[in-house]
Amino acid sequence: MGGGIGFGWLFAAEAATTVGSKITEYNDQSRAAYYSALQVNAQTALNNRLGYNALLAVNEEQQREQEKLALDKFELQKSMQRALATQLARDGSVNKSGGSAESVVNNIYRQGLNALSRKDFNYETKLKNLQMQRDNLALQTASANNQALRGLKALPNATGLGLSIAGTGLRAGQRYKAQTQGLTGAWGSNPITGTD
């Protein structure tokens, strides 16, 4: 009788070893998934900070462009006033009128307004370029985050582990049963269990 229990313990020990290694593998996979998630979170946070800093730089550039436009417009207005004042001084009197005097004044206004219009057009073009830069930065950040997320490891399935352990136990039991039944033969009794 004692021999049968010892033989059964060999199958139980083998099953326990297999179960232990499955649990260790499950824990290793869980740990790897956890550290993978930490790394992905750190990388996406870095990508987002880099994207945010780049957007700040674009916003600062837009603010400088606005200030530059305001200064350019102010300078153009002053230049127009100087040109008008010079022309009026040449004419000798503010009250002087006539076709050529009015056409000169209108020409000064027209040139000044055309210059202001070009400044506005250039500014609007620059704003569109800055918006495209913002859009590209957002796409680059999303792409970098997607690439980081591709490396994310999934958690192992606990249900799968449980079923695997149960399967290991069933296989060990089946092997034990087959082994003990296979030993009954010519002698008339099972030499391991000592039974008929």
Buried (B, 14 or more C-beta within 10 A) or exposed (E): EEEBEEBBEEBBEBBBEBBEEBEEEBEEBBEBBEEBBEBBEEBBEEBBEBBEEBBEEBEEBBEEBEEBBEEBBEEBEEBBEEBBEEBBEEBEEEEEEEEEBEEBBEEBEEBBEEBBEEBEEBBEEBBEBBEEBBEEBEEBBEEBBEEBEEEEBEEBEEEEBEEBBEEBBEBBBEEBEEBBEEBBEEEEEBEBBEEE
